């Protein structure tokens, strides 16, 4: 979808818009050949990063435009949601127990590190309130910057995880201590990034990669503990696919202490489109009773 050259850490929003406009028709042609003569009830689209008035990112305009044309052509409703809500809904696929009402969610990706309080208002509708996060780099940026510096392709999450799996002596990197600011709990990844960049010059790439994973886990777990009481926590976004993070959260946030941590599948953690589609499904079927879409 977005052809990022090796050695680069992403692309400018204007370039991302260009590639969206160029590639979306190709992807739609491929999808149309697979759906055949299916009946469409609605088109569901994420129109911005978060469900906030000031949330905006140019590439979402390209997706919304294509969705609007599709809905008009198919003569079906156009349903708006957001990228963050799509990740939360994908994480709830299968309707895990304990997440039917109020819960916390940690959204971690290349563009977000945010701890939020979530209330499920109705099928496909959420009230989301931020209670903390990162105030400089995001968790995914930390991984990507070090991954690219190690010669890995962008986004670097999967390749860094594979590299880290061969580590024998992980690099000991610091973790960030959360702090209270602006009525929330905030952490930082810039210091960890600098430390990891220095470690690259004197350690094996595989050991730096594992050190990055371990520092990421410690920092996020500290943020969770400082930002919410023990209870149900949904962890979503591309970084949530990391196996080391899942193992560390399972060990450190123990159920005997009241924690109920849930990760969606690794595949759905990376795939926001599934969550956006399920939100549309929820809204279209809510008048017939709630269905989590598992068998659809």
Backbone as JSON, one array per atom type, in Angstrom:
{
  "sequence": "XXXXXXXXXXXXXXXXXXXXXXXXXXXXXXXXXXXXXXXXXXXXXXXXXXXXXXXXXXXXXXXXXXXXXXXXXXXXXXXXXXXXXXXXXXXXXXXXXXXXXXXXXXXXXXXXXXXXXXXXXXXXXXXXXXXXXXXXXXXXXXXXXXXXXXXXXXXXXXXXXXXXXXXXXXXXXXXXXXXXXXXXXXXXXXXXXXXXXXXXXXXXXXXXXXXXXXXXXXXXXXXXXXXXXXXXXXXXXXXXXXXXXXXXXXXXXXXXXXXXXXXXXXXXXXXXXXXXXXXXXXXXXXXXXXXXXXXX",
  "N": [[0.83, -1.21, 0.0], [1.88, 1.27, 0.88], [4.81, 2.12, -0.37], [7.63, 2.14, 1.2], [10.94, 3.16, 0.98], [13.92, 1.17, 1.58], [15.68, 1.86, 4.53], [14.4, 4.2, 5.1], [12.13, 5.89, 7.34], [9.33, 5.86, 7.08], [6.95, 8.02, 5.38], [6.21, 11.26, 3.93], [3.07, 12.88, 4.69], [1.8, 13.92, 2.36], [2.92, 12.37, 0.31], [1.98, 9.9, 1.13], [-0.76, 10.23, 0.73], [-0.8, 10.41, -2.08], [0.01, 7.77, -2.79], [-2.06, 6.3, -1.65], [-4.25, 7.16, -3.23], [-3.38, 6.22, -5.69], [-3.14, 3.42, -5.27], [-5.47, 2.4, -4.03], [-7.64, 1.98, -5.95], [-6.56, -0.25, -7.29], [-6.45, -2.16, -5.25], [-9.16, -2.31, -4.71], [-10.17, -3.39, -7.09], [-9.06, -5.93, -6.94], [-10.31, -6.87, -4.59], [-13.0, -6.78, -5.39], [-13.09, -8.81, -7.29], [-12.99, -10.97, -5.66], [-15.24, -10.87, -4.06], [-17.37, -11.21, -5.74], [-20.72, -11.64, -6.58], [-21.77, -10.6, -4.24], [-24.09, -9.2, -1.88], [-24.23, -5.89, -0.72], [-24.53, -4.21, 2.34], [-23.74, -1.85, 3.51], [-21.19, 0.71, 3.55], [-18.34, 0.97, 5.43], [-16.09, 3.18, 6.98], [-12.97, 4.47, 8.16], [-12.48, 7.72, 9.13], [-10.72, 9.43, 10.34], [-7.9, 9.69, 12.66], [-8.59, 9.5, 15.51], [-11.52, 9.54, 17.67], [-12.06, 12.45, 17.96], [-12.67, 15.96, 17.86], [-10.56, 17.53, 16.85], [-8.95, 15.77, 15.51], [-6.99, 14.7, 12.8], [-5.65, 13.58, 9.69], [-4.07, 13.64, 6.61], [-4.06, 11.28, 4.74], [-6.43, 9.92, 5.4], [-8.43, 11.25, 4.1], [-8.29, 10.4, 1.47], [-9.1, 7.69, 1.67], [-11.7, 8.05, 2.68], [-12.89, 9.37, 0.55], [-12.91, 7.42, -1.52], [-14.56, 5.54, -0.25], [-16.94, 6.99, -0.08], [-17.65, 7.25, -2.79], [-18.04, 4.55, -3.41], [-20.21, 3.89, -1.7], [-22.21, 5.56, -2.74], [-22.42, 4.55, -5.36], [-23.17, 1.91, -4.88], [-25.51, 2.37, -3.62], [-25.94, 2.36, -0.83], [-25.79, 2.88, 2.78], [-23.28, 5.14, 4.09], [-21.02, 4.67, 6.58], [-19.4, 6.23, 9.21], [-16.4, 5.94, 11.08], [-13.54, 5.71, 13.27], [-9.92, 5.33, 13.14], [-8.8, 4.51, 15.6], [-11.03, 3.47, 16.96], [-11.56, 1.37, 15.25], [-9.35, -0.33, 15.72], [-9.85, -0.98, 18.4], [-12.3, -2.32, 18.17], [-11.55, -4.5, 16.56], [-9.88, -5.78, 18.36], [-11.78, -6.69, 20.12], [-12.97, -8.73, 18.82], [-14.73, -11.74, 18.74], [-15.85, -11.35, 21.16], [-14.73, -11.14, 24.0], [-15.03, -12.16, 27.44], [-15.96, -9.84, 30.04], [-15.56, -7.44, 28.81], [-17.79, -6.06, 28.02], [-18.95, -3.71, 28.87], [-17.62, -1.23, 30.54], [-14.14, -0.54, 30.24], [-10.53, -0.46, 30.12], [-8.26, 0.5, 27.5], [-5.21, -0.03, 25.78], [-3.71, 1.54, 23.24], [-1.37, 0.96, 20.91], [0.92, 1.8, 18.52], [2.6, 2.76, 15.42], [1.82, 5.36, 15.21], [0.54, 6.05, 17.53], [0.49, 6.03, 21.06], [-1.42, 5.36, 23.54], [-3.32, 5.37, 26.46], [-6.56, 4.59, 27.24], [-9.89, 5.16, 28.51], [-12.7, 3.24, 28.05], [-16.08, 3.09, 27.08], [-18.64, 1.03, 26.1], [-21.18, 2.06, 24.28], [-23.27, 1.26, 22.6], [-23.88, -1.3, 20.11], [-21.13, -1.0, 17.99], [-20.59, 1.61, 18.79], [-18.65, 3.77, 20.72], [-17.55, 5.39, 23.72], [-14.75, 7.24, 24.32], [-12.09, 8.05, 26.37], [-9.1, 9.66, 26.91], [-6.5, 8.79, 29.15], [-3.83, 8.74, 29.49], [-0.49, 8.2, 28.11], [2.13, 8.45, 25.64], [4.33, 11.21, 25.49], [6.17, 12.0, 23.65], [7.94, 10.33, 21.39], [6.22, 7.54, 19.85], [5.32, 4.13, 20.74], [5.56, 2.4, 18.51], [7.16, 3.99, 16.86], [9.56, 4.0, 18.26], [10.32, 1.28, 17.99], [10.49, 1.18, 15.16], [12.45, 3.12, 14.51], [14.78, 2.08, 15.65], [14.79, -0.4, 14.43], [15.07, 0.27, 11.67], [17.56, 1.5, 11.83], [19.05, -0.74, 12.32], [19.05, -1.88, 9.89], [16.71, -3.01, 9.01], [13.55, -3.47, 7.25], [10.96, -0.95, 6.86], [7.55, -0.92, 7.92], [9.11, -1.94, 10.99], [8.43, -3.86, 12.86], [7.74, -6.76, 12.7], [10.08, -7.83, 11.56], [12.03, -7.04, 13.43], [11.17, -8.46, 15.65], [11.62, -11.09, 14.79], [14.41, -11.02, 14.49], [15.13, -10.56, 17.17], [14.44, -12.96, 18.32], [16.63, -14.6, 18.15], [18.4, -13.83, 20.02], [20.95, -14.04, 22.52], [22.25, -12.75, 24.61], [20.64, -10.29, 25.75], [20.65, -6.73, 25.31], [20.92, -4.5, 28.01], [18.7, -2.12, 28.42], [17.45, 1.1, 29.49], [14.29, 1.8, 31.09], [11.33, 3.81, 30.8], [10.08, 5.99, 33.28], [6.82, 6.52, 34.35], [4.95, 9.62, 34.56], [2.96, 12.13, 36.18], [0.97, 14.41, 34.45], [-0.88, 17.12, 33.18], [-3.37, 16.13, 34.08], [-3.16, 13.45, 33.47], [-1.36, 10.33, 32.88], [1.88, 9.96, 31.81], [4.39, 8.73, 29.58], [7.66, 8.17, 28.08], [9.57, 7.74, 25.09], [11.83, 8.71, 23.86], [14.31, 8.84, 25.22], [14.87, 6.11, 25.55], [15.17, 5.42, 22.88], [17.49, 6.84, 22.16], [19.36, 5.57, 23.83], [19.27, 2.96, 22.81], [20.18, 3.42, 20.21], [22.83, 4.11, 20.72], [23.68, 1.65, 21.71], [23.76, 0.06, 19.47], [26.23, 0.4, 18.28], [28.02, -1.18, 19.66], [27.07, -3.7, 20.22], [25.64, -6.9, 19.32], [23.27, -7.02, 16.62], [20.97, -8.67, 17.07], [20.85, -8.82, 19.85], [20.47, -6.19, 20.57], [17.95, -5.84, 19.46], [16.37, -7.57, 21.05], [16.74, -6.31, 23.5], [15.41, -3.91, 23.0], [12.76, -4.83, 22.8], [12.34, -5.76, 25.45], [12.71, -3.41, 26.96], [10.63, -1.91, 25.93], [8.4, -3.41, 26.86], [8.68, -3.15, 29.7], [8.4, -0.38, 30.0], [5.79, 0.1, 29.02], [4.24, -1.51, 30.72], [4.72, -0.27, 33.15], [3.47, 2.17, 32.62], [0.81, 1.31, 32.36], [0.27, 0.32, 34.97], [0.48, 2.69, 36.42], [-1.49, 4.23, 35.31], [-4.06, 3.14, 35.53], [-6.43, 1.31, 37.58], [-6.2, -2.16, 38.69], [-7.92, -4.33, 36.48], [-10.13, -4.96, 33.67], [-8.3, -4.87, 30.66], [-7.72, -4.02, 27.4], [-5.44, -4.58, 24.86], [-4.29, -3.14, 21.99], [-3.55, -2.49, 18.46], [-0.77, -2.24, 16.12], [1.72, -2.76, 17.46], [0.9, -4.37, 19.5], [1.0, -6.91, 18.54], [3.4, -8.03, 19.17], [5.22, -10.73, 20.44], [6.88, -10.93, 22.73], [6.0, -8.79, 24.32], [3.41, -9.67, 24.9], [3.91, -11.96, 26.43], [5.29, -10.82, 28.62], [3.36, -9.06, 29.7], [1.43, -10.9, 30.47], [2.77, -12.2, 32.52], [3.46, -10.16, 34.35], [1.16, -8.65, 34.9], [-0.85, -9.91, 36.73], [-3.62, -12.16, 37.05], [-4.43, -12.82, 39.6], [-4.12, -10.54, 41.0], [-6.13, -8.98, 40.15], [-5.97, -8.12, 37.54], [-7.05, -8.19, 34.18], [-6.06, -8.9, 31.36], [-6.25, -8.59, 27.87], [-5.4, -9.59, 24.65], [-6.06, -9.19, 21.22], [-5.89, -11.36, 18.32], [-2.63, -11.7, 16.78], [-2.66, -11.15, 14.05], [-5.03, -9.63, 13.72], [-4.37, -7.51, 15.31], [-2.69, -6.04, 13.75], [-4.35, -5.38, 11.66], [-6.41, -2.99, 10.83], [-8.61, -2.68, 9.22], [-10.43, -4.8, 9.52], [-11.62, -4.31, 12.01], [-12.94, -1.88, 11.46], [-14.77, -2.76, 9.54], [-16.27, -4.51, 11.14], [-17.43, -2.72, 12.94], [-19.2, -1.4, 11.23], [-20.8, -3.61, 10.63], [-21.87, -4.14, 13.18], [-23.45, -1.83, 13.61], [-25.32, -1.98, 11.54], [-26.7, -4.29, 12.14], [-27.72, -3.96, 14.64], [-30.38, -3.47, 15.23], [-31.48, -5.93, 15.15], [-30.66, -7.28, 17.28], [-27.69, -7.89, 19.21], [-24.76, -9.0, 17.56], [-21.61, -10.38, 17.44], [-20.23, -10.73, 15.12], [-18.55, -12.84, 14.66], [-19.13, -15.18, 13.23], [-19.6, -14.31, 10.7]],
  "CA": [[0.0, 0.0, 0.0], [2.78, 2.41, 0.98], [6.15, 1.61, -0.65], [8.66, 2.9, 1.9], [12.26, 2.67, 0.6], [14.76, 0.64, 2.64], [16.46, 2.9, 5.19], [13.52, 5.31, 5.43], [11.26, 5.61, 8.5], [7.99, 6.31, 6.74], [6.9, 8.98, 4.29], [5.44, 12.47, 4.19], [1.63, 12.7, 4.47], [1.41, 14.19, 0.97], [3.29, 11.19, -0.46], [1.06, 8.83, 1.52], [-2.03, 10.49, 0.03], [-0.59, 10.03, -3.48], [0.02, 6.31, -2.93], [-3.42, 5.84, -1.38], [-5.07, 7.42, -4.42], [-2.88, 5.35, -6.75], [-3.25, 2.0, -4.98], [-6.8, 1.97, -3.6], [-8.4, 1.35, -7.05], [-5.99, -1.57, -7.56], [-6.91, -3.05, -4.18], [-10.6, -2.51, -4.85], [-10.37, -4.33, -8.19], [-8.75, -7.27, -6.42], [-11.36, -7.25, -3.65], [-14.25, -7.01, -6.13], [-13.02, -10.11, -7.95], [-13.16, -12.01, -4.64], [-16.58, -10.81, -3.47], [-18.33, -11.69, -6.74], [-22.05, -11.02, -6.64], [-22.25, -10.39, -2.87], [-24.94, -8.04, -1.6], [-23.6, -4.99, 0.23], [-25.5, -3.52, 3.17], [-23.22, -0.54, 3.87], [-19.74, 0.91, 3.45], [-17.84, 1.5, 6.69], [-14.79, 3.77, 6.71], [-12.37, 5.32, 9.19], [-12.31, 9.05, 8.54], [-9.67, 10.18, 11.04], [-7.2, 8.81, 13.61], [-9.27, 9.28, 16.8], [-12.85, 10.16, 17.74], [-11.96, 13.77, 18.55], [-12.97, 17.02, 16.91], [-9.34, 18.06, 16.24], [-8.16, 14.67, 14.95], [-6.94, 14.81, 11.34], [-4.46, 13.15, 9.0], [-4.47, 13.71, 5.2], [-4.4, 10.04, 4.02], [-7.8, 9.48, 5.65], [-9.29, 11.89, 3.11], [-8.3, 9.53, 0.29], [-9.95, 6.54, 1.96], [-13.09, 8.5, 2.82], [-13.39, 9.69, -0.79], [-13.21, 6.16, -2.19], [-15.71, 4.95, 0.42], [-18.12, 7.76, -0.47], [-18.0, 6.86, -4.17], [-18.58, 3.18, -3.35], [-21.54, 3.91, -1.09], [-23.14, 6.17, -3.7], [-22.59, 3.63, -6.48], [-23.89, 0.72, -4.4], [-26.77, 2.85, -3.04], [-26.0, 1.87, 0.55], [-25.33, 3.91, 3.72], [-21.87, 5.33, 4.39], [-20.89, 4.71, 8.04], [-18.12, 6.8, 9.61], [-15.81, 5.62, 12.37], [-12.16, 6.2, 13.32], [-8.86, 4.33, 13.17], [-8.66, 3.98, 16.95], [-12.19, 2.62, 17.24], [-11.38, 0.15, 14.47], [-8.44, -1.22, 16.44], [-10.53, -1.48, 19.6], [-13.32, -3.31, 17.77], [-10.85, -5.71, 16.13], [-9.43, -6.45, 19.57], [-12.95, -7.29, 20.78], [-13.5, -9.8, 17.98], [-14.96, -12.94, 19.53], [-16.58, -10.91, 22.36], [-14.12, -11.68, 25.22], [-15.79, -11.83, 28.65], [-15.44, -8.76, 30.86], [-15.38, -6.22, 28.03], [-19.07, -5.68, 27.45], [-19.38, -2.4, 29.34], [-16.51, -0.28, 30.67], [-12.83, -1.15, 30.37], [-9.44, 0.36, 29.6], [-7.57, -0.01, 26.32], [-3.92, 0.55, 25.44], [-3.57, 1.57, 21.78], [0.06, 1.15, 20.66], [1.26, 1.63, 17.11], [3.58, 3.72, 14.95], [1.28, 6.71, 15.3], [-0.21, 6.24, 18.77], [0.67, 5.29, 22.32], [-2.45, 6.04, 24.32], [-4.13, 4.6, 27.39], [-7.87, 5.22, 27.22], [-11.01, 4.54, 29.21], [-13.68, 2.97, 27.0], [-17.43, 2.65, 27.42], [-19.4, 0.57, 24.93], [-22.5, 2.68, 24.38], [-24.19, 0.4, 21.84], [-23.06, -1.98, 19.09], [-20.45, -0.12, 17.06], [-20.48, 2.97, 19.31], [-17.81, 3.82, 21.9], [-17.12, 6.65, 24.32], [-13.34, 7.01, 24.59], [-11.47, 9.16, 27.11], [-7.67, 9.43, 27.13], [-6.03, 8.96, 30.53], [-2.38, 8.72, 29.51], [0.15, 7.8, 26.87], [3.48, 8.94, 25.45], [4.31, 12.62, 25.1], [7.15, 12.31, 22.6], [7.82, 9.27, 20.4], [5.27, 6.48, 20.13], [5.94, 2.81, 20.89], [5.93, 1.91, 17.2], [8.29, 4.78, 16.36], [10.73, 3.47, 18.96], [10.68, 0.04, 17.3], [10.84, 1.44, 13.77], [13.71, 3.86, 14.41], [15.89, 1.17, 15.92], [14.76, -1.42, 13.38], [15.66, 0.83, 10.46], [18.99, 1.68, 12.11], [19.65, -2.08, 12.25], [18.99, -2.33, 8.51], [15.46, -3.72, 8.77], [12.59, -2.69, 6.46], [9.89, -0.23, 7.57], [7.63, -0.92, 9.38], [10.14, -2.9, 11.39], [7.99, -4.7, 13.98], [7.86, -8.21, 12.5], [11.48, -8.19, 11.33], [12.76, -6.89, 14.68], [10.79, -9.58, 16.51], [12.33, -12.27, 14.3], [15.81, -10.84, 14.84], [15.26, -10.68, 18.62], [14.25, -14.35, 18.73], [17.93, -15.27, 18.12], [19.28, -13.19, 21.01], [21.48, -14.83, 23.64], [22.56, -11.82, 25.7], [19.94, -9.03, 25.44], [21.21, -5.48, 25.81], [20.15, -3.91, 29.12], [18.32, -0.74, 28.13], [16.61, 1.67, 30.55], [12.86, 1.97, 30.8], [10.85, 5.14, 31.17], [9.23, 6.06, 34.48], [5.66, 7.38, 34.07], [4.81, 10.81, 35.38], [1.65, 12.78, 36.11], [1.0, 15.68, 33.75], [-2.12, 17.47, 32.5], [-4.43, 15.22, 34.54], [-2.97, 12.12, 32.9], [-0.1, 9.65, 33.17], [2.61, 10.01, 30.55], [5.7, 8.11, 29.52], [8.52, 8.73, 27.04], [10.41, 6.77, 24.38], [12.99, 9.34, 23.22], [15.52, 8.42, 25.93], [15.11, 4.71, 25.21], [15.66, 5.39, 21.51], [18.89, 7.28, 22.17], [20.17, 4.51, 24.45], [19.35, 1.84, 21.87], [21.04, 3.84, 19.1], [24.21, 3.98, 21.2], [23.99, 0.23, 21.89], [23.99, -0.55, 18.15], [27.65, 0.52, 17.92], [28.88, -2.07, 20.44], [26.41, -4.97, 20.52], [25.07, -7.61, 18.18], [21.91, -6.56, 16.29], [19.92, -9.49, 17.68], [20.77, -8.5, 21.28], [19.85, -4.87, 20.63], [16.53, -6.03, 19.16], [15.71, -8.12, 22.25], [16.75, -5.26, 24.5], [14.32, -2.99, 22.65], [11.49, -5.45, 23.2], [12.22, -5.81, 26.91], [12.52, -2.04, 27.44], [9.26, -1.56, 25.54], [7.48, -4.06, 27.79], [8.79, -2.54, 31.03], [7.87, 0.98, 29.94], [4.33, 0.05, 28.86], [3.65, -2.08, 31.93], [4.76, 0.79, 34.17], [2.41, 3.12, 32.26], [-0.48, 0.68, 32.69], [0.1, 0.29, 36.43], [0.32, 4.05, 36.93], [-2.62, 4.92, 34.68], [-5.38, 2.53, 35.75], [-6.46, 0.28, 38.62], [-6.36, -3.5, 38.14], [-9.22, -4.56, 35.87], [-10.05, -5.37, 32.27], [-7.46, -4.03, 29.79], [-7.6, -4.49, 26.03], [-4.23, -4.03, 24.25], [-4.55, -3.19, 20.55], [-2.63, -1.77, 17.6], [0.25, -3.08, 15.52], [2.74, -3.17, 18.43], [0.31, -5.4, 20.35], [1.28, -8.22, 17.96], [4.7, -8.5, 19.63], [5.11, -11.88, 21.34], [7.53, -10.65, 24.01], [5.1, -7.93, 25.08], [2.3, -10.5, 25.38], [4.43, -12.81, 27.51], [5.62, -9.98, 29.78], [2.11, -8.58, 30.31], [0.79, -12.05, 31.12], [3.51, -12.52, 33.74], [3.53, -9.04, 35.28], [-0.18, -8.17, 35.24], [-1.39, -11.21, 37.1], [-5.06, -12.21, 37.33], [-4.65, -12.91, 41.05], [-4.11, -9.17, 41.5], [-7.29, -8.29, 39.59], [-5.78, -7.73, 36.15], [-7.67, -9.02, 33.15], [-5.45, -8.35, 30.14], [-6.66, -9.34, 26.69], [-4.88, -9.21, 23.34], [-6.62, -9.85, 20.07], [-4.89, -12.13, 17.59], [-1.57, -10.87, 16.2], [-3.1, -10.73, 12.72], [-6.0, -8.55, 13.83], [-3.72, -6.35, 15.92], [-2.1, -5.26, 12.65], [-5.33, -5.15, 10.6], [-7.46, -2.08, 11.28], [-9.78, -2.77, 8.34], [-11.39, -5.76, 10.07], [-12.38, -3.63, 13.05], [-13.82, -0.91, 10.81], [-15.87, -3.52, 8.95], [-17.12, -5.03, 12.22], [-18.23, -1.61, 13.44], [-20.31, -1.28, 10.29], [-21.69, -4.76, 10.84], [-22.58, -3.91, 14.45], [-24.47, -0.78, 13.47], [-26.36, -2.41, 10.61], [-27.45, -5.42, 12.69], [-28.1, -3.7, 16.04], [-31.84, -3.52, 15.4], [-31.9, -7.32, 15.2], [-29.97, -7.88, 18.41], [-26.25, -7.79, 19.05], [-24.02, -10.12, 17.01], [-20.23, -9.89, 17.4], [-19.69, -10.87, 13.78], [-17.57, -13.93, 14.6], [-19.49, -16.2, 12.24], [-20.08, -13.63, 9.5]],
  "C": [[0.86, 1.26, 0.0], [4.21, 1.91, 0.8], [7.24, 2.47, -0.03], [10.03, 2.34, 1.53], [13.06, 2.17, 1.81], [15.62, 1.77, 3.21], [15.65, 4.11, 5.58], [12.57, 4.89, 6.55], [9.86, 6.12, 8.24], [8.04, 7.27, 5.57], [6.05, 10.18, 4.67], [3.96, 12.21, 3.93], [1.2, 12.93, 3.03], [1.76, 13.01, 0.07], [2.37, 10.02, -0.14], [-0.29, 8.99, 0.84], [-1.91, 10.05, -1.43], [-0.67, 8.52, -3.65], [-1.33, 5.7, -2.59], [-4.28, 5.99, -2.64], [-4.66, 6.48, -5.56], [-3.23, 3.88, -6.52], [-4.63, 1.52, -4.57], [-7.62, 1.39, -4.75], [-7.88, -0.05, -7.39], [-6.48, -2.58, -6.53], [-8.4, -3.33, -4.3], [-10.9, -3.5, -5.98], [-10.11, -5.76, -7.74], [-9.85, -7.75, -5.47], [-12.66, -7.58, -4.37], [-14.25, -8.36, -6.81], [-13.24, -11.25, -6.96], [-14.56, -12.02, -4.05], [-17.66, -11.25, -4.44], [-19.63, -10.91, -6.7], [-22.63, -10.78, -5.24], [-23.12, -9.15, -2.78], [-24.26, -7.19, -0.51], [-24.68, -4.23, 0.99], [-25.06, -2.1, 3.5], [-21.74, -0.49, 3.54], [-19.3, 1.58, 4.75], [-16.41, 1.98, 6.48], [-14.28, 4.54, 7.92], [-11.99, 6.65, 8.56], [-11.22, 9.89, 9.19], [-9.03, 9.27, 12.09], [-7.99, 8.47, 14.87], [-10.64, 9.95, 16.79], [-12.82, 11.48, 18.5], [-12.17, 14.82, 17.47], [-11.72, 17.48, 16.15], [-8.46, 16.99, 15.6], [-8.2, 14.72, 13.42], [-5.61, 14.27, 10.83], [-4.83, 13.02, 7.51], [-4.81, 12.38, 4.52], [-5.83, 9.54, 4.26], [-8.78, 10.1, 4.66], [-9.4, 11.01, 1.86], [-9.22, 8.33, 0.51], [-11.41, 6.91, 2.05], [-13.69, 8.81, 1.45], [-13.78, 8.43, -1.56], [-14.46, 5.52, -1.59], [-17.0, 5.66, 0.03], [-18.59, 7.4, -1.87], [-18.63, 5.46, -4.18], [-20.0, 3.17, -2.8], [-22.58, 4.49, -2.04], [-23.44, 5.21, -4.85], [-23.42, 2.42, -6.08], [-25.25, 1.07, -3.8], [-26.99, 2.25, -1.65], [-25.5, 2.98, 1.47], [-23.8, 3.95, 3.83], [-21.73, 5.56, 5.89], [-19.5, 5.17, 8.41], [-17.68, 6.26, 10.97], [-14.37, 6.15, 12.35], [-11.18, 5.03, 13.41], [-8.75, 3.69, 14.56], [-9.83, 3.06, 17.31], [-12.11, 1.32, 16.46], [-10.45, -0.83, 15.16], [-9.1, -1.8, 17.69], [-11.54, -2.56, 19.23], [-12.66, -4.6, 17.28], [-10.35, -6.49, 17.33], [-10.55, -7.16, 20.31], [-13.58, -8.41, 19.96], [-13.59, -11.1, 18.78], [-15.63, -12.65, 20.85], [-15.98, -11.51, 23.63], [-14.9, -11.27, 26.46], [-15.11, -10.71, 29.44], [-15.28, -7.45, 30.13], [-16.68, -5.75, 27.38], [-19.54, -4.3, 27.84], [-18.26, -1.4, 29.35], [-15.2, -1.04, 30.88], [-11.78, -0.13, 29.92], [-8.85, -0.31, 28.36], [-6.23, 0.72, 26.17], [-3.73, 0.41, 23.94], [-2.12, 1.92, 21.47], [0.38, 0.82, 19.21], [2.33, 2.65, 16.73], [3.11, 5.15, 15.09], [0.58, 7.01, 16.61], [0.39, 5.43, 19.91], [-0.26, 5.97, 23.3], [-3.2, 5.03, 25.19], [-5.47, 5.31, 27.51], [-8.86, 4.43, 28.06], [-12.15, 4.44, 28.22], [-15.01, 2.55, 27.62], [-18.13, 2.24, 26.14], [-20.83, 1.08, 25.08], [-23.58, 1.82, 23.75], [-23.34, -0.32, 20.81], [-22.46, -0.99, 18.09], [-20.24, 1.3, 17.53], [-19.69, 2.93, 20.63], [-17.67, 5.25, 22.41], [-15.69, 6.41, 24.8], [-12.73, 8.25, 25.23], [-10.01, 8.82, 27.37], [-7.3, 9.69, 28.58], [-4.51, 8.94, 30.62], [-1.82, 8.31, 28.17], [1.6, 8.24, 26.85], [3.43, 10.38, 24.97], [5.46, 13.0, 24.18], [7.03, 11.26, 21.49], [6.78, 8.25, 20.82], [5.99, 5.13, 20.19], [6.39, 2.26, 19.54], [7.08, 2.69, 16.58], [9.6, 4.32, 16.99], [11.23, 2.21, 18.25], [11.19, 0.33, 15.89], [12.18, 2.15, 13.64], [14.9, 2.94, 14.65], [15.94, 0.09, 14.85], [15.41, -0.93, 12.1], [17.16, 1.04, 10.64], [19.75, 0.36, 12.07], [19.6, -2.66, 10.84], [17.72, -3.08, 8.16], [14.5, -2.86, 7.96], [11.55, -2.03, 7.36], [8.53, -0.7, 7.03], [8.42, -2.13, 9.88], [9.68, -3.92, 12.43], [8.23, -6.19, 13.8], [9.32, -8.62, 12.32], [12.3, -8.06, 12.61], [12.42, -8.03, 15.64], [11.51, -10.85, 16.09], [13.81, -12.19, 14.66], [16.03, -11.07, 16.33], [15.14, -12.13, 19.08], [15.56, -15.13, 18.76], [18.9, -14.72, 19.17], [19.69, -14.15, 22.11], [21.73, -13.94, 24.86], [21.91, -10.47, 25.39], [20.65, -7.82, 26.05], [20.31, -4.95, 26.92], [19.9, -2.43, 28.82], [17.46, -0.2, 29.27], [15.14, 1.63, 30.14], [12.43, 3.33, 31.3], [9.91, 5.06, 32.37], [8.05, 6.98, 34.2], [5.56, 8.54, 35.03], [3.43, 11.43, 35.16], [1.81, 14.14, 35.44], [-0.34, 15.9, 33.06], [-3.24, 16.48, 32.8], [-4.35, 13.84, 33.92], [-1.62, 11.55, 33.3], [0.64, 9.48, 31.86], [3.97, 9.35, 30.67], [6.45, 8.7, 28.33], [9.34, 7.62, 26.39], [11.65, 7.4, 23.76], [14.29, 8.91, 23.89], [15.88, 6.98, 25.62], [15.69, 4.59, 23.8], [17.12, 5.78, 21.44], [19.8, 6.2, 22.75], [20.34, 3.33, 23.51], [20.24, 2.17, 20.68], [22.52, 3.75, 19.49], [24.62, 2.5, 21.29], [24.31, -0.46, 20.56], [25.48, -0.58, 17.81], [28.52, -0.52, 18.61], [28.25, -3.42, 20.77], [25.88, -5.6, 19.24], [23.65, -7.12, 17.9], [20.81, -7.35, 16.98], [19.74, -9.15, 19.17], [20.2, -7.1, 21.5], [18.34, -5.0, 20.42], [15.78, -6.57, 20.38], [15.69, -7.08, 23.37], [15.66, -4.24, 24.27], [12.98, -3.56, 23.08], [11.29, -5.43, 24.71], [12.01, -4.41, 27.5], [11.12, -1.54, 27.11], [8.26, -2.13, 26.53], [7.5, -3.38, 29.16], [8.16, -1.15, 31.04], [6.35, 0.96, 29.86], [3.65, -0.52, 30.1], [3.65, -1.06, 33.06], [3.68, 1.83, 33.89], [1.04, 2.57, 32.64], [-0.73, 0.73, 34.19], [-0.16, 1.68, 37.0], [-0.97, 4.7, 36.44], [-3.99, 4.33, 34.93], [-5.3, 1.55, 36.91], [-6.54, -1.1, 37.97], [-7.79, -3.73, 37.64], [-9.05, -4.98, 34.43], [-9.28, -4.36, 31.42], [-7.33, -4.71, 28.44], [-6.37, -3.81, 25.41], [-4.31, -4.24, 22.74], [-3.51, -2.37, 19.78], [-1.51, -2.68, 17.13], [1.3, -3.58, 16.5], [2.22, -4.28, 19.34], [0.53, -6.8, 19.79], [2.58, -8.82, 18.5], [4.58, -9.6, 20.68], [5.72, -11.61, 22.7], [6.65, -9.78, 24.9], [3.95, -8.74, 25.66], [2.74, -11.37, 26.55], [4.67, -11.98, 28.77], [4.36, -9.47, 30.48], [1.4, -9.7, 31.05], [1.47, -12.37, 32.45], [3.4, -11.41, 34.79], [2.17, -8.53, 35.75], [-1.05, -9.39, 35.54], [-2.88, -11.14, 37.44], [-5.35, -12.25, 38.82], [-4.67, -11.53, 41.69], [-5.26, -8.34, 40.92], [-7.14, -7.85, 38.15], [-6.46, -8.72, 35.21], [-7.22, -8.45, 31.79], [-5.8, -9.24, 28.95], [-6.03, -8.73, 25.44], [-5.74, -9.9, 22.28], [-5.54, -10.67, 19.38], [-3.84, -11.17, 17.01], [-1.99, -10.34, 14.84], [-4.06, -9.55, 12.8], [-5.42, -7.32, 14.53], [-3.14, -5.44, 14.85], [-3.14, -4.8, 11.64], [-6.49, -4.3, 11.1], [-8.73, -2.23, 10.47], [-10.84, -3.72, 8.87], [-12.26, -5.1, 11.13], [-13.36, -2.62, 12.48], [-15.02, -1.62, 10.19], [-16.82, -4.05, 10.02], [-17.97, -3.94, 12.85], [-19.42, -1.37, 12.53], [-21.31, -2.4, 10.46], [-22.53, -4.57, 12.11], [-23.74, -2.94, 14.26], [-25.63, -1.23, 12.58], [-27.23, -3.51, 11.19], [-27.98, -5.15, 14.09], [-29.6, -3.76, 16.26], [-32.35, -4.95, 15.44], [-31.25, -8.06, 16.37], [-28.49, -7.96, 18.16], [-25.66, -9.11, 18.55], [-22.58, -9.67, 16.86], [-19.55, -10.11, 16.07], [-18.73, -12.04, 13.61], [-17.87, -14.9, 13.47], [-19.93, -15.59, 10.92], [-18.94, -13.41, 8.52]]
}
